[in-house]
Amino acid sequence: MRIDRRGAVATLAGLVAPWPLRAQNQAEFPDRPIRIIVPASAGSGSDTLARIIATGMRQTLPQPTLVENRAGGGGIPGTEAGARAAPDGYTITLGSSSSLGANAALSPYAKYVVERDFAPLAGVARSYYVICTGTLPNSPRTLAELVARMRDGDESFAAGSLGTIGHLTQELFLRRAGVRATQITYRSGSTALSDLAAGRVIMGCDTLAPVMPFIQGGRVRALAVTAPQRLAGLPDVPTTAEAGIPNLVVDTFFGLVAPAATPAPIRAKLTEAILAAVNDPEARRTFDTLMLDPMPIGPAAFGPMIRDTTAFWTGFLNEAGIRIEF
């Protein structure tokens, strides 16, 4: 048998060549625009946040970052698209407590596994929830009165959208308080708050930004916040623990993830750019306008946060038997 050494050398060169090229491509990253998949509609809070980050990333990276909205399905289709994207750093996904934490246990249609399919890049922001009621003469004035009303009568609560953390927070509240109420589902949080103000339901729950105009307008009363301490925007409103419901600290977080196989040097560049965007003074001012708390944390902290959130909501949803087909 004769060995063609020229062929062997050529074959070996073909096997080895891609590795220097790959290293070179990583060093040059990015050489074209990056896109952020947002599994929500244009104009939503998630979309606004993504655009703040996209603008700020240009300070660090030589290429623009674009936002691509993929709304619908409780955020599942958009998140799946992010999971299946090429692991080259040019497609990253904005995730939340819902899409990265609760959805996998909440819906049978969620085919992605966060720990398997994604690598955490950075956390960017978080917000806590406000448990509210109306301001009519017969509306509860404290969380204890709300619990008593639910224990004594056939009351209902407003779920702005099924499967959101705002909806699940109310389900968690009911179990912690040992009471029941009928869920009324709405297509949007603003419609739910309007019905709450009109007295058609006794309880609603949302983050600070959408609730605050209703509170300031005297249409909705804040009974408690699901934060570990009182919020600066509502200093007179007690925490759930202060109001008599312990173990009810719930927030919603937002952060960015990449496909799991994205090379570490590229992930590091993306993390650096994202954190620079969050720490930008102009971005911080916009965060204040949106009533979001900046949360600039890298993958070492963001990864465990995702895992803990997933474990918490998976345990609760399995215990409560809650499943939703978006």
Backbone bond lengths (Angstrom), bond angles and torsions (degrees), N, CA, C in turn:
res aa  C-N    CA-C-N  psi(-1)  N-CA   C-N-CA  omega(-1)  CA-C   N-CA-C  phi
1 M - - - 1.475 - - 1.520 108.61 -
2 R 1.323 115.91 132.02 1.467 121.05 -179.68 1.527 110.01 -105.20
3 I 1.319 114.90 133.47 1.464 120.44 178.55 1.515 109.43 -97.90
4 D 1.302 116.84 124.70 1.463 121.66 175.30 1.523 107.86 -84.35
5 R 1.336 115.35 99.32 1.464 118.90 -175.07 1.522 111.94 -66.49
6 R 1.325 116.08 -30.25 1.470 117.83 178.36 1.520 110.29 -65.59
7 G 1.353 115.24 -39.37 1.465 118.92 177.87 1.506 110.87 -66.78
8 A 1.364 115.74 -40.04 1.458 118.89 179.64 1.510 111.04 -63.15
9 V 1.341 115.67 -42.72 1.468 119.19 179.08 1.518 110.46 -63.22
10 A 1.350 115.45 -42.25 1.470 119.09 -179.74 1.514 111.03 -62.88
11 T 1.356 115.55 -42.43 1.463 119.30 179.92 1.516 110.95 -64.38
12 L 1.339 116.53 -43.37 1.456 120.72 179.00 1.520 110.81 -62.54
13 A 1.309 116.56 -40.31 1.461 119.73 178.46 1.511 111.19 -63.09
14 G 1.353 115.91 -37.89 1.458 119.38 178.32 1.501 112.79 -64.37
15 L 1.350 115.23 -32.51 1.462 118.72 179.57 1.518 111.87 -75.59
16 V 1.313 116.50 -34.79 1.465 120.41 -173.18 1.522 112.20 -85.56
17 A 1.323 117.67 -31.90 1.457 121.01 -171.58 1.514 114.80 -55.48
18 P 1.351 119.93 -40.99 1.460 118.39 -176.28 1.518 114.48 -60.03
19 W 1.314 119.37 -26.87 1.464 119.98 -175.39 1.527 112.86 -68.06
20 P 1.366 119.25 -47.85 1.465 117.49 174.00 1.511 112.73 -61.02
21 L 1.349 116.31 -36.65 1.451 119.17 178.52 1.520 110.91 -63.57
22 R 1.340 116.02 -41.05 1.463 120.04 179.63 1.524 110.43 -62.62
23 A 1.343 116.08 -44.33 1.463 119.98 178.90 1.528 110.72 -62.47
24 Q 1.337 115.37 -39.58 1.458 119.27 178.91 1.528 110.89 -64.42
25 N 1.345 117.22 -41.89 1.459 120.50 179.31 1.522 111.36 -63.01
26 Q 1.350 116.65 -38.69 1.456 119.76 177.96 1.519 110.52 -64.08
27 A 1.336 116.17 -40.46 1.464 119.78 -179.15 1.517 111.36 -64.89
28 E 1.355 116.33 -32.74 1.465 120.36 -177.99 1.529 112.82 -87.70
29 F 1.324 118.03 -5.07 1.461 121.53 -176.83 1.527 110.71 -62.32
30 P 1.358 116.81 135.65 1.465 127.62 -6.39 1.524 111.33 -94.63
31 D 1.298 116.27 146.19 1.466 119.82 176.07 1.523 111.56 -113.90
32 R 1.326 116.24 11.35 1.469 121.81 173.53 1.538 107.33 -155.47
33 P 1.314 118.53 169.10 1.473 120.25 -176.23 1.526 113.11 -61.04
34 I 1.313 114.58 149.88 1.463 123.75 175.40 1.519 107.33 -102.34
35 R 1.312 117.21 147.36 1.465 119.64 176.03 1.526 110.17 -120.43
36 I 1.336 114.44 142.17 1.458 121.90 173.10 1.527 107.30 -106.10
37 I 1.321 116.93 117.25 1.462 120.13 173.15 1.523 108.38 -79.23
38 V 1.322 116.00 125.98 1.460 122.20 176.55 1.522 107.25 -113.38
39 P 1.329 118.56 112.89 1.465 120.49 -178.41 1.522 112.65 -79.39
40 A 1.325 115.79 49.22 1.464 122.85 -179.34 1.521 107.96 -154.78
41 S 1.313 116.62 167.19 1.464 121.14 -174.70 1.520 112.05 -77.33
42 A 1.324 115.08 158.56 1.458 120.97 174.50 1.523 109.61 -61.68
43 G 1.323 116.11 138.00 1.460 120.75 -179.47 1.515 113.95 90.95
44 S 1.332 117.57 -9.83 1.461 120.73 177.60 1.529 110.01 -73.87
45 G 1.332 116.31 169.20 1.457 119.67 178.05 1.513 111.90 -61.61
46 S 1.336 117.19 -39.53 1.464 120.81 178.12 1.522 110.98 -63.12
47 D 1.326 116.31 -40.97 1.463 121.20 179.56 1.531 110.48 -63.54
48 T 1.332 116.77 -45.18 1.465 120.48 179.52 1.521 110.75 -61.00
49 L 1.326 116.24 -44.18 1.457 120.63 179.36 1.522 110.85 -61.82
50 A 1.331 117.29 -44.59 1.463 120.67 -179.81 1.521 111.18 -61.08
51 R 1.313 117.51 -38.23 1.464 120.48 -179.24 1.526 111.60 -70.11
52 I 1.330 117.39 -32.43 1.466 120.40 174.00 1.528 109.66 -62.34
53 I 1.331 115.65 -47.07 1.457 120.22 -179.21 1.532 110.93 -65.92
54 A 1.325 116.32 -42.34 1.464 120.47 -179.70 1.525 111.22 -59.52
55 T 1.333 116.32 -42.43 1.469 120.02 178.38 1.515 111.09 -64.39
56 G 1.327 116.37 -43.32 1.459 120.28 -177.34 1.515 113.99 -69.73
57 M 1.333 117.90 -29.30 1.461 120.34 -179.05 1.526 112.32 -63.87
58 R 1.313 116.73 -22.67 1.473 120.70 -179.85 1.526 111.35 -65.78
59 Q 1.347 117.46 -19.69 1.458 119.98 177.44 1.523 111.68 -64.65
60 T 1.320 115.57 -30.45 1.465 120.98 -174.02 1.521 112.86 -105.16
61 L 1.325 117.37 -33.64 1.462 121.62 -175.21 1.527 110.97 -105.79
62 P 1.334 118.02 146.63 1.467 120.74 -176.29 1.518 114.38 -80.27
63 Q 1.333 117.25 -3.90 1.460 121.09 -178.72 1.529 109.85 -118.14
64 P 1.336 118.25 151.51 1.463 120.20 178.68 1.529 111.87 -71.05
65 T 1.314 115.30 157.40 1.456 122.26 173.45 1.519 107.93 -114.63
66 L 1.318 116.62 127.82 1.460 123.07 -175.56 1.521 110.20 -109.76
67 V 1.322 116.38 153.09 1.464 121.89 179.75 1.519 108.90 -106.52
68 E 1.323 115.77 131.01 1.471 122.13 177.57 1.526 108.45 -120.48
69 N 1.321 117.01 115.49 1.465 121.63 -179.22 1.522 110.69 -86.54
70 R 1.328 115.57 130.41 1.468 122.00 174.81 1.528 107.09 -132.43
71 A 1.305 115.25 82.47 1.462 121.00 -174.03 1.518 111.17 -84.39
72 G 1.339 114.80 166.13 1.454 121.60 173.21 1.517 113.06 103.48
73 G 1.327 114.61 162.46 1.455 120.57 175.01 1.505 114.47 63.96
74 G 1.337 117.58 30.25 1.454 120.04 -179.66 1.510 113.94 64.29
75 G 1.327 117.30 20.76 1.456 121.16 -179.54 1.515 113.92 86.69
76 I 1.334 117.20 -2.15 1.467 120.41 -175.16 1.531 112.42 -70.77
77 P 1.346 120.37 -49.82 1.476 118.93 -178.60 1.528 113.14 -59.41
78 G 1.328 116.71 -42.21 1.462 119.26 179.78 1.514 112.40 -64.57
79 T 1.330 116.24 -40.84 1.463 119.91 179.15 1.521 110.79 -67.46
80 E 1.336 117.20 -38.62 1.468 120.11 176.99 1.529 110.88 -63.24
81 A 1.315 116.73 -37.61 1.468 119.71 177.78 1.526 110.26 -61.93
82 G 1.317 116.61 -39.37 1.459 120.29 176.53 1.510 112.31 -64.80
83 A 1.325 116.68 -38.94 1.465 121.02 179.66 1.522 111.75 -66.06
84 R 1.332 117.01 -34.13 1.472 121.21 -175.81 1.532 112.92 -92.12
85 A 1.319 117.52 -0.22 1.464 120.51 -178.97 1.532 110.44 -67.91
86 A 1.321 115.42 159.37 1.465 120.21 177.42 1.527 109.40 -60.56
87 P 1.330 117.98 135.05 1.468 120.73 -177.24 1.530 112.20 -83.07
88 D 1.323 115.38 58.15 1.463 119.60 -176.67 1.527 112.87 -115.81
89 G 1.329 116.99 4.06 1.457 120.56 178.13 1.509 114.58 89.32
90 Y 1.322 117.57 -6.46 1.457 119.75 -176.77 1.528 112.99 -90.23
91 T 1.321 117.27 -5.37 1.455 121.65 173.27 1.522 108.38 -132.83
92 I 1.329 116.21 118.75 1.452 121.95 175.16 1.526 107.87 -125.53
93 T 1.308 117.14 165.11 1.461 120.90 -171.92 1.512 110.68 -129.26
94 L 1.331 115.65 135.36 1.458 120.16 172.24 1.518 108.09 -82.00
95 G 1.316 116.46 120.48 1.448 121.68 179.50 1.517 111.29 -113.40
96 S 1.323 115.46 166.66 1.464 121.38 -179.13 1.522 109.31 -142.56
97 S 1.317 115.75 178.42 1.464 120.03 175.49 1.519 111.13 -58.57
98 S 1.337 116.58 -30.51 1.465 119.82 177.82 1.522 111.25 -73.89
99 S 1.325 116.97 -58.75 1.465 120.10 -172.08 1.520 112.65 -70.53
100 L 1.342 117.71 -31.73 1.455 120.80 -178.53 1.522 113.06 -101.44
101 G 1.343 116.83 -12.32 1.452 119.31 -174.65 1.512 115.74 -116.14
102 A 1.333 116.99 -53.36 1.461 120.35 -171.13 1.524 114.26 -97.93
103 N 1.333 117.00 -30.66 1.463 119.21 -169.03 1.526 114.58 -61.16
104 A 1.335 116.53 -35.73 1.463 119.00 -177.13 1.524 111.55 -61.27
105 A 1.342 116.69 -34.41 1.466 120.41 178.75 1.512 112.12 -91.19
106 L 1.328 116.68 -19.21 1.457 121.23 -173.11 1.521 112.69 -83.87
107 S 1.333 116.33 -36.81 1.466 119.57 -172.32 1.526 111.77 -125.00
108 P 1.329 117.45 135.26 1.470 120.18 176.12 1.525 112.65 -70.25
109 Y 1.329 117.06 -11.39 1.460 120.42 -178.18 1.528 113.03 -88.31
110 A 1.325 117.46 -6.53 1.465 120.36 178.54 1.521 108.80 -79.09
111 K 1.323 117.00 106.11 1.462 121.78 -175.44 1.531 112.59 -96.30
112 Y 1.312 118.14 -5.12 1.456 119.81 179.42 1.531 109.88 -91.33
113 V 1.327 115.10 151.45 1.462 122.63 174.20 1.523 106.32 -117.60
114 V 1.313 116.78 115.72 1.468 120.63 -169.20 1.524 111.65 -57.78
115 E 1.329 118.17 -50.00 1.464 120.02 -176.70 1.522 112.06 -65.92
116 R 1.309 117.89 -29.47 1.467 121.38 179.70 1.526 112.39 -82.45
117 D 1.336 116.85 -38.54 1.463 121.21 -168.13 1.522 114.81 -99.15
118 F 1.330 117.89 -15.14 1.462 119.87 -175.89 1.524 112.17 -128.13
119 A 1.325 115.07 151.52 1.464 123.10 169.03 1.522 107.65 -113.92
120 P 1.329 119.28 128.76 1.467 120.76 -179.94 1.525 110.85 -69.44
121 L 1.315 115.89 139.56 1.461 121.74 176.30 1.522 110.84 -106.13
122 A 1.336 116.73 -56.50 1.462 119.74 -178.67 1.520 110.58 -167.73
123 G 1.307 115.93 145.64 1.452 121.03 167.62 1.510 108.96 -84.44
124 V 1.322 117.29 149.04 1.466 119.28 -176.50 1.528 113.61 -125.20
125 A 1.335 118.99 -34.12 1.465 119.26 -175.61 1.519 110.04 -161.99
126 R 1.344 115.11 162.34 1.460 120.55 175.32 1.525 108.32 -149.04
127 S 1.336 114.70 160.88 1.455 120.62 177.17 1.519 108.49 -150.51
128 Y 1.343 115.33 145.72 1.460 120.91 177.82 1.529 109.73 -98.75
129 Y 1.323 115.74 173.86 1.464 121.63 -174.90 1.521 111.64 -108.90
130 V 1.328 113.45 153.72 1.461 121.59 177.23 1.521 107.92 -116.70
131 I 1.323 116.89 123.27 1.463 121.64 174.67 1.521 107.35 -88.53
132 C 1.325 116.15 125.01 1.463 121.53 -169.75 1.526 112.32 -127.29
133 T 1.316 113.93 163.38 1.455 122.23 168.95 1.527 107.41 -141.42
134 G 1.328 117.21 -177.29 1.459 120.14 179.41 1.520 111.94 -82.32
135 T 1.311 115.34 -176.81 1.473 120.66 179.12 1.525 111.54 -119.96
136 L 1.321 117.19 20.04 1.459 120.59 176.82 1.535 109.51 -69.52
137 P 1.323 118.05 162.35 1.471 119.77 -177.63 1.526 114.04 -55.51
138 N 1.319 117.62 -31.06 1.464 119.74 -178.00 1.528 113.07 -96.66
139 S 1.334 117.93 8.22 1.459 120.61 -179.60 1.528 110.75 -76.09
140 P 1.330 118.00 146.64 1.476 120.31 177.06 1.520 111.02 -60.44
141 R 1.334 115.24 147.25 1.459 120.20 179.12 1.522 112.93 -105.37
142 T 1.319 116.96 -13.89 1.454 121.54 177.55 1.528 109.19 -138.41
143 L 1.324 115.46 166.28 1.462 119.52 177.39 1.529 110.28 -65.60
144 A 1.331 116.83 -35.01 1.470 120.30 177.97 1.527 111.01 -62.87
145 E 1.337 117.35 -39.13 1.469 120.69 177.34 1.529 110.73 -66.40
146 L 1.335 116.22 -37.64 1.467 119.94 177.66 1.522 110.32 -61.96
147 V 1.327 116.22 -45.73 1.464 120.27 179.46 1.525 110.51 -61.61
148 A 1.336 117.22 -42.54 1.472 121.15 -179.94 1.521 110.72 -62.76
149 R 1.332 117.15 -41.41 1.462 120.61 179.45 1.527 110.40 -63.68
150 M 1.322 116.45 -41.38 1.463 119.59 -179.91 1.526 111.13 -68.89
151 R 1.303 117.01 -31.88 1.461 120.07 179.99 1.526 110.97 -72.95
152 D 1.315 117.21 -31.94 1.467 121.25 -173.88 1.522 113.92 -93.25
153 G 1.331 117.29 -22.73 1.465 117.69 -171.96 1.508 113.79 -135.89
154 D 1.318 115.43 179.25 1.454 123.13 178.89 1.524 108.05 -92.96
155 E 1.331 116.94 90.28 1.456 121.97 -175.79 1.526 110.26 -107.32
156 S 1.312 115.39 166.43 1.464 120.45 -179.61 1.520 110.08 -133.52
157 F 1.340 115.48 158.54 1.465 120.33 178.30 1.520 109.46 -129.87
158 A 1.323 115.48 157.47 1.466 121.83 -174.67 1.516 110.71 -98.47
159 A 1.326 117.17 120.28 1.463 122.84 172.34 1.522 107.49 -102.06
160 G 1.340 116.57 107.47 1.459 120.17 -176.62 1.510 113.09 -56.97
161 S 1.324 116.83 -40.13 1.466 122.86 173.76 1.516 106.88 -153.70
162 L 1.311 116.67 136.12 1.459 120.45 -178.44 1.523 111.19 -61.62
163 G 1.317 115.26 137.45 1.446 120.19 174.08 1.507 115.84 85.09
164 T 1.337 118.29 -6.80 1.456 119.64 175.63 1.522 109.21 -71.55
165 I 1.316 116.01 162.15 1.462 119.10 178.54 1.525 110.33 -65.48
166 G 1.340 117.64 -30.34 1.465 120.10 174.98 1.520 111.67 -61.56
167 H 1.321 117.08 -43.06 1.463 121.31 176.08 1.530 110.47 -63.99
168 L 1.338 116.86 -47.65 1.457 120.34 -176.81 1.525 111.98 -67.56
169 T 1.332 116.70 -30.16 1.465 119.59 176.23 1.521 110.80 -62.07
170 Q 1.327 117.11 -39.40 1.466 119.80 178.33 1.530 111.17 -68.83
171 E 1.319 117.15 -38.22 1.464 119.92 175.54 1.533 110.11 -61.89
172 L 1.317 115.71 -40.81 1.464 120.33 178.31 1.525 110.81 -65.34
173 F 1.334 116.40 -41.76 1.466 121.22 177.64 1.528 111.10 -58.46
174 L 1.319 116.84 -46.20 1.466 120.54 -179.14 1.524 111.19 -58.72
175 R 1.326 116.56 -41.51 1.461 119.81 -179.74 1.526 111.46 -71.16
176 R 1.314 116.53 -40.31 1.467 119.36 178.49 1.530 111.12 -64.72
177 A 1.335 116.45 -36.27 1.471 120.66 -178.45 1.521 112.32 -84.36
178 G 1.339 117.44 -13.23 1.457 121.00 -179.79 1.512 114.19 71.85
179 V 1.339 116.58 34.47 1.465 120.54 -179.69 1.524 109.38 -128.83
180 R 1.331 115.12 171.15 1.459 120.80 177.67 1.514 110.51 -126.31
181 A 1.324 114.99 154.57 1.464 121.43 175.07 1.514 107.90 -156.66
182 T 1.318 115.97 156.07 1.462 121.37 -179.22 1.515 109.93 -85.86
183 Q 1.311 115.85 131.52 1.459 121.00 179.56 1.524 110.65 -82.95
184 I 1.329 116.07 128.00 1.463 122.80 173.45 1.522 107.21 -112.90
185 T 1.322 116.32 121.37 1.466 120.68 -173.61 1.521 111.02 -97.38
186 Y 1.326 114.96 138.98 1.470 122.01 179.12 1.527 108.96 -124.61
187 R 1.303 115.09 160.91 1.463 119.53 179.83 1.514 112.44 -81.41
188 S 1.321 117.30 -18.75 1.466 119.94 -179.30 1.513 110.08 -147.26
189 G 1.327 115.17 156.90 1.451 120.34 178.13 1.513 112.60 -66.03
190 S 1.323 117.74 -35.58 1.463 120.26 -178.24 1.531 111.24 -66.56
191 T 1.340 116.92 -38.09 1.466 120.02 176.92 1.521 110.70 -66.18
192 A 1.329 116.05 -39.67 1.463 119.99 177.51 1.521 110.88 -62.06
193 L 1.320 117.18 -43.05 1.462 120.44 179.73 1.528 111.58 -67.32
194 S 1.319 116.83 -34.46 1.469 119.78 177.57 1.523 111.09 -64.35
195 D 1.334 116.87 -42.06 1.464 119.64 177.50 1.523 111.75 -69.43
196 L 1.315 116.47 -32.53 1.464 120.33 174.77 1.528 110.02 -62.61
197 A 1.327 116.31 -45.67 1.457 120.65 178.93 1.525 111.99 -62.63
198 A 1.328 116.47 -33.34 1.465 121.07 -179.40 1.525 112.76 -80.66
199 G 1.318 117.85 -5.04 1.459 120.96 178.06 1.518 114.07 83.81
200 R 1.325 118.44 12.48 1.466 120.33 -179.97 1.530 111.71 -76.81
201 V 1.311 116.83 -22.66 1.465 123.12 172.54 1.522 107.41 -132.90
202 I 1.316 116.85 160.28 1.462 119.32 -175.18 1.526 112.95 -97.65
203 M 1.339 117.49 -19.26 1.463 120.08 -176.27 1.516 110.95 -140.96
204 G 1.320 115.13 144.16 1.451 122.68 172.48 1.516 108.53 -143.02
205 C 1.320 116.09 167.99 1.469 119.75 -176.85 1.516 108.94 -155.07
206 D 1.319 116.35 130.95 1.459 120.64 177.21 1.515 108.13 -159.63
207 T 1.324 115.82 173.07 1.452 120.09 177.41 1.535 110.11 -75.50
208 L 1.322 115.14 172.46 1.454 120.44 -169.59 1.529 113.55 -63.03
209 A 1.328 117.42 -42.88 1.467 119.87 -173.33 1.528 113.31 -59.31
210 P 1.337 120.74 -50.48 1.466 119.16 -179.94 1.526 113.74 -72.38
211 V 1.339 117.26 -26.13 1.462 120.34 -177.01 1.525 112.58 -80.00
212 M 1.326 116.68 -34.05 1.460 120.79 -170.60 1.535 114.23 -56.55
213 P 1.349 120.85 -42.97 1.473 118.37 178.20 1.525 112.82 -60.33
214 F 1.318 118.07 -34.45 1.461 121.33 177.98 1.528 110.75 -70.14
215 I 1.331 116.58 -37.27 1.466 120.48 178.03 1.524 109.94 -68.54
216 Q 1.322 116.12 -48.51 1.469 120.10 -178.64 1.522 111.76 -64.98
217 G 1.335 116.61 -29.23 1.459 119.99 178.19 1.523 113.31 -82.67
218 G 1.325 117.63 0.39 1.460 121.55 177.66 1.526 113.72 75.06
219 R 1.320 117.69 17.24 1.462 120.67 -177.10 1.524 112.51 -95.64
220 V 1.337 115.94 -22.22 1.458 121.57 -177.61 1.525 108.93 -134.83
221 R 1.319 115.75 143.72 1.467 121.08 178.91 1.525 109.05 -110.25
222 A 1.320 116.43 127.63 1.457 121.78 175.66 1.520 109.17 -81.74
223 L 1.329 116.56 124.58 1.467 121.08 -178.71 1.526 112.48 -99.08
224 A 1.308 117.84 -32.74 1.465 121.16 -179.39 1.521 109.28 -166.74
225 V 1.328 115.66 158.48 1.462 121.78 175.19 1.522 108.36 -117.64
226 T 1.325 115.87 145.65 1.465 121.18 -175.70 1.527 111.25 -90.47
227 A 1.315 116.63 40.73 1.457 123.00 -177.49 1.529 110.25 -110.00
228 P 1.328 117.62 160.09 1.467 119.23 178.14 1.527 113.21 -70.49
229 Q 1.328 116.50 -21.76 1.465 120.68 173.76 1.529 108.27 -143.23
230 R 1.311 116.07 167.64 1.468 119.51 -177.33 1.523 110.93 -61.52
231 L 1.329 114.32 149.44 1.459 120.20 -179.16 1.516 110.83 -87.42
232 A 1.332 115.57 143.66 1.462 119.87 -179.69 1.526 111.49 -60.69
233 G 1.336 116.79 -33.31 1.459 119.76 -179.48 1.511 113.90 -73.95
234 L 1.350 117.31 -19.09 1.467 122.29 179.95 1.531 109.12 -136.59
235 P 1.315 116.99 65.86 1.470 119.89 -172.76 1.521 114.57 -64.54
236 D 1.329 117.66 -21.40 1.472 120.60 -178.19 1.528 113.05 -92.92
237 V 1.315 116.67 -1.55 1.459 120.24 -178.37 1.529 109.06 -96.46
238 P 1.330 117.99 126.71 1.472 119.89 -177.28 1.520 112.62 -72.07
239 T 1.317 115.08 160.59 1.449 119.80 170.29 1.538 108.00 -74.79
240 T 1.321 115.74 165.42 1.464 118.57 177.97 1.536 110.70 -61.29
241 A 1.327 117.16 -36.19 1.468 119.95 178.11 1.528 110.70 -64.23
242 E 1.317 116.45 -43.87 1.465 119.97 178.25 1.525 110.94 -63.64
243 A 1.329 116.19 -32.26 1.464 120.83 -177.44 1.525 113.21 -84.96
244 G 1.338 116.98 0.68 1.455 119.43 173.13 1.514 116.48 107.13
245 I 1.351 117.71 4.51 1.465 120.64 178.04 1.532 107.67 -119.25
246 P 1.328 117.84 92.62 1.470 119.52 -179.86 1.523 111.22 -74.13
247 N 1.322 115.27 168.33 1.474 121.48 176.92 1.520 112.40 58.26
248 L 1.307 116.46 39.23 1.466 120.54 177.01 1.531 109.44 -132.11
249 V 1.323 115.23 57.10 1.466 121.42 174.44 1.527 107.02 -100.24
250 V 1.322 115.79 113.51 1.465 121.10 -175.92 1.522 108.86 -135.05
251 D 1.311 115.69 132.47 1.460 119.53 173.02 1.523 108.25 -130.82
252 T 1.306 114.99 173.14 1.455 120.67 168.48 1.515 106.83 -121.56
253 F 1.329 117.18 131.73 1.457 120.12 -179.75 1.515 109.55 -111.84
254 F 1.320 114.34 160.85 1.457 121.99 174.77 1.525 108.14 -130.88
255 G 1.311 115.82 140.68 1.456 120.24 178.06 1.508 110.52 -162.82
256 L 1.304 115.27 175.05 1.467 120.99 -176.33 1.520 110.61 -116.51
257 V 1.337 114.33 140.15 1.461 122.10 -179.53 1.524 109.10 -131.56
258 A 1.325 115.30 159.40 1.461 122.29 177.58 1.522 108.91 -123.90
259 P 1.330 118.53 160.89 1.465 119.38 172.91 1.527 110.61 -54.15
260 A 1.312 116.58 143.27 1.463 121.63 -169.35 1.525 113.79 -56.62
261 A 1.332 117.75 -35.82 1.465 120.76 -174.93 1.525 113.66 -84.55
262 T 1.313 118.32 6.15 1.465 121.17 178.61 1.528 109.38 -60.40
263 P 1.328 119.28 129.29 1.469 120.70 -177.10 1.525 112.87 -58.27
264 A 1.311 115.98 144.42 1.463 121.78 -176.33 1.530 113.16 -58.18
265 P 1.347 120.61 -41.74 1.478 119.15 179.27 1.530 112.52 -60.85
266 I 1.326 116.27 -36.71 1.469 119.74 178.48 1.520 110.25 -70.27
267 R 1.322 117.12 -41.91 1.469 120.07 177.29 1.521 110.41 -59.73
268 A 1.319 116.47 -39.71 1.470 119.94 -179.68 1.531 111.40 -62.93
269 K 1.338 116.65 -40.66 1.467 119.96 177.72 1.523 111.00 -64.11
270 L 1.319 116.70 -41.88 1.462 120.57 179.65 1.528 110.86 -65.09
271 T 1.310 116.65 -43.65 1.469 120.26 178.90 1.523 110.64 -59.61
272 E 1.310 116.64 -45.24 1.464 120.66 179.04 1.525 111.08 -58.15
273 A 1.326 116.41 -44.37 1.466 120.23 -178.48 1.526 111.52 -67.94
274 I 1.322 117.38 -39.97 1.473 121.11 -179.65 1.520 110.52 -65.13
275 L 1.333 117.43 -45.65 1.464 120.62 -178.42 1.526 110.93 -66.13
276 A 1.321 116.93 -36.73 1.467 119.87 175.89 1.526 110.58 -62.57
277 A 1.333 115.68 -38.65 1.471 119.79 179.20 1.522 111.20 -65.65
278 V 1.331 117.54 -41.99 1.464 120.73 -179.60 1.527 111.17 -66.78
279 N 1.328 116.82 -35.60 1.468 120.93 -176.28 1.524 113.63 -84.44
280 D 1.308 117.18 -4.02 1.465 120.52 178.90 1.530 110.08 -63.70
281 P 1.328 119.16 132.28 1.472 121.19 -177.70 1.526 113.91 -56.49
282 E 1.327 117.31 -38.38 1.461 119.68 179.29 1.524 110.58 -66.44
283 A 1.327 116.42 -39.85 1.462 119.93 177.26 1.523 110.42 -63.18
284 R 1.323 117.25 -39.98 1.464 120.59 178.97 1.527 111.18 -61.04
285 R 1.315 116.64 -38.71 1.471 119.87 178.03 1.531 110.28 -65.08
286 T 1.324 116.46 -38.95 1.460 119.62 178.31 1.520 110.70 -68.24
287 F 1.318 117.37 -37.83 1.456 120.92 175.88 1.525 110.43 -58.28
288 D 1.324 116.03 -41.86 1.469 119.91 178.17 1.526 110.58 -60.88
289 T 1.331 116.82 -41.43 1.460 120.83 178.12 1.522 111.12 -62.04
290 L 1.323 116.45 -38.10 1.462 121.62 179.61 1.521 112.63 -82.01
291 M 1.348 116.94 -4.13 1.471 123.24 -178.22 1.519 111.22 58.63
292 L 1.321 114.42 41.82 1.461 121.97 174.97 1.516 109.17 -109.25
293 D 1.320 116.53 143.07 1.457 121.14 174.11 1.521 108.49 -88.77
294 P 1.338 118.83 122.35 1.465 119.52 176.04 1.534 109.87 -60.07
295 M 1.318 116.02 143.33 1.465 120.78 -179.03 1.534 108.59 -139.99
296 P 1.337 116.64 69.34 1.471 119.19 -177.60 1.529 111.68 -79.38
297 I 1.306 116.60 91.32 1.463 120.95 178.92 1.515 109.89 -127.33
298 G 1.317 115.84 144.50 1.448 121.43 -179.58 1.518 112.59 -83.95
299 P 1.326 116.68 -176.48 1.465 120.58 -175.12 1.525 113.94 -62.77
300 A 1.333 118.11 -28.64 1.463 120.01 -178.99 1.519 111.75 -63.40
301 A 1.327 116.98 -30.77 1.463 121.22 177.49 1.525 112.04 -98.15
302 F 1.331 116.30 -34.90 1.462 119.26 -176.24 1.525 111.61 -70.95
303 G 1.313 117.39 -36.48 1.462 120.23 179.03 1.521 112.38 -58.62
304 P 1.343 119.23 -52.33 1.463 120.19 176.83 1.526 113.46 -61.39
305 M 1.335 117.49 -32.91 1.462 119.84 177.51 1.529 110.29 -62.46
306 I 1.323 116.51 -43.76 1.469 120.07 177.68 1.522 110.35 -61.67
307 R 1.329 116.67 -46.04 1.469 120.14 -178.46 1.527 111.46 -62.76
308 D 1.332 116.84 -43.05 1.466 120.01 -179.59 1.528 111.13 -65.58
309 T 1.329 116.49 -41.16 1.464 120.60 179.23 1.523 110.83 -64.44
310 T 1.328 116.35 -43.43 1.462 120.23 178.33 1.521 111.07 -61.27
311 A 1.329 116.58 -44.88 1.467 120.48 -179.39 1.527 110.92 -63.91
312 F 1.338 116.89 -40.60 1.462 120.03 -179.01 1.522 111.64 -63.63
313 W 1.346 116.40 -51.92 1.465 118.80 -175.87 1.532 111.34 -71.55
314 T 1.325 117.84 -32.82 1.464 119.55 176.21 1.521 110.35 -62.25
315 G 1.327 116.28 -45.33 1.461 120.08 178.43 1.512 112.41 -61.89
316 F 1.337 116.54 -45.04 1.463 119.79 -179.05 1.520 111.72 -66.36
317 L 1.317 117.55 -45.61 1.466 120.84 -177.45 1.526 111.58 -65.02
318 N 1.314 116.50 -38.48 1.469 119.01 176.74 1.527 110.76 -67.03
319 E 1.317 116.61 -41.52 1.466 120.87 178.55 1.523 111.60 -63.28
320 A 1.337 115.92 -42.25 1.460 120.63 -177.19 1.529 112.30 -83.66
321 G 1.326 117.31 -13.24 1.458 120.09 -179.29 1.520 113.48 70.11
322 I 1.328 116.90 32.74 1.471 121.37 -178.13 1.515 109.78 -95.36
323 R 1.314 116.32 122.83 1.467 123.12 173.81 1.527 107.59 -137.03
324 I 1.300 116.44 142.40 1.455 121.31 -178.03 1.521 109.16 -132.77
325 E 1.328 116.80 131.69 1.460 121.43 174.81 1.526 108.00 -100.01
326 F 1.334 115.38 95.90 1.471 120.51 -177.35 1.517 109.93 -60.85
